[in-house]
Amino acid sequence: MDLTIDGRTVKDEADFHARIREASGVEWYGGSLDALFDLLIAVVDPPITLHLTHAAVTRRIIGERFDRIVTAILDAVAERPDGAITFKLES
């Protein structure tokens, strides 16, 4: 899975998760933090690349929940230390 999100175009948290769903091709993806973690560690085959540009804008749009999304992604990266997940966050 290869996904680049321009943070200036994210409308809300649901939109962020919809982009993950579309990029992964997993229709049943539930759009929650637990579902995001599970998707990244057990559902989508590596390599996985997530690149979020203009993250500061996304943080303003989504609010505190953005921090929890980033934490879920970083937890998945730590769970798969074999380099299966690349996560780039740019402000």
Secondary structure by P-SEA (a helix, b strand, c coil): cbbbbcccccccaaaaaaaaaaaaccccccccaaaaaaaacccccccbbbbbcaaaaaaaaacaaaaaaaaaaaaaaaacccccbbbbbcc
